[in-house]
Amino acid sequence: MGAQRDFPVVLESRDQMVGILSRDQLLVGFSERGPSGVVRDAMTTEFETADAREMLTGAFFRLQSSTCPVLPVMQDGRLVGLLRCVPTPPLRPRGYSRAPRRPVSPVSC
């Protein structure tokens, strides 16, 4: 019901990330397997990670080229966050305002 679309799957006993479960995968898994379905059958297990200390540009390019919609961020082997690419409107320079369009007069010959 919330805004989160992707959920990291972590083995608590080993503090190890083992997968990512998207909201869509959750719904498909539930519809195909019903209430007896398990997370491991629906989650994605192939994903890249980013280190919390790396530059954003490298993480961003890996995220764009990946088939997984999120990039788990790790620090010292532990999950500390998720990066997700979300479409945003183009940035405009500070103080920029678009002038209103003027109606065009018809041309007669």
C-alpha positions in Angstrom: 0.0 0.0 0.0 3.0 2.3 0.5 5.4 3.9 -2.0 8.1 1.2 -1.7 8.3 -1.0 -4.8 11.3 -3.2 -4.1 12.2 -5.1 -0.9 15.6 -6.5 0.0 15.7 -10.1 1.1 18.3 -10.6 3.8 19.3 -13.7 5.7 19.2 -12.4 9.2 21.3 -15.2 10.7 24.2 -14.3 8.3 23.3 -10.7 7.7 23.6 -11.5 4.0 21.5 -10.1 1.2 20.2 -12.9 -1.0 17.6 -11.3 -3.2 15.2 -8.5 -4.2 11.5 -8.9 -4.3 9.6 -6.3 -6.3 5.9 -5.5 -5.6 5.1 -6.9 -9.1 6.9 -10.2 -8.3 5.1 -10.4 -5.0 1.7 -10.0 -6.7 2.6 -12.5 -9.5 3.9 -15.0 -7.0 0.9 -14.7 -4.8 -1.5 -15.1 -7.8 0.4 -18.1 -9.1 1.2 -19.9 -5.9 -1.4 -18.6 -3.5 -0.8 -18.2 0.3 1.6 -21.2 0.4 4.1 -19.5 -2.0 7.5 -18.6 -0.7 9.6 -15.5 -1.2 12.6 -17.4 -2.6 10.5 -18.6 -5.6 9.4 -15.1 -6.6 12.5 -12.9 -5.8 15.4 -11.9 -8.1 18.7 -13.4 -7.1 20.8 -11.8 -9.8 21.7 -8.2 -9.0 24.7 -5.9 -8.7 25.6 -3.9 -5.6 27.2 -0.5 -4.9 29.6 0.3 -2.1 28.4 3.1 0.1 31.8 4.8 -0.4 31.8 4.8 -4.2 31.0 7.7 -6.4 27.4 8.1 -7.5 28.3 8.2 -11.2 29.6 4.6 -11.3 26.6 3.3 -9.3 24.2 5.3 -11.6 25.6 3.8 -14.8 25.5 0.3 -13.4 21.9 0.8 -12.3 21.0 2.0 -15.8 22.6 -1.0 -17.5 21.1 -3.5 -15.1 17.9 -5.5 -15.6 17.2 -5.1 -11.9 15.4 -1.9 -11.1 17.3 -1.3 -7.8 20.9 -1.3 -6.8 21.5 -2.4 -3.2 24.1 -0.2 -1.4 26.4 -2.2 0.9 29.0 -1.1 3.5 31.3 -3.7 5.1 29.1 -6.5 3.7 25.9 -5.1 5.2 22.9 -3.6 3.4 22.6 0.1 4.2 20.2 1.2 1.4 18.8 0.9 -2.1 19.2 3.1 -5.1 16.4 3.2 -7.6 16.1 5.1 -10.9 12.9 7.1 -11.1 12.0 9.2 -14.0 12.1 12.9 -13.1 11.2 16.1 -15.0 14.1 17.8 -16.6 16.0 20.3 -14.5 15.8 24.0 -15.3 18.4 26.6 -14.4 17.6 28.6 -11.3 15.4 31.6 -12.1 14.3 30.1 -15.4 10.7 30.7 -16.3 9.0 29.8 -19.5 7.4 32.8 -21.2 3.7 32.2 -22.0 3.0 31.4 -25.6 1.3 34.1 -27.6 -1.5 33.1 -29.9 -0.5 33.1 -33.6 -2.6 35.3 -35.9 -3.8 33.6 -39.0 -2.1 34.7 -42.2 -4.3 35.7 -45.1 -3.2 35.9 -48.7 
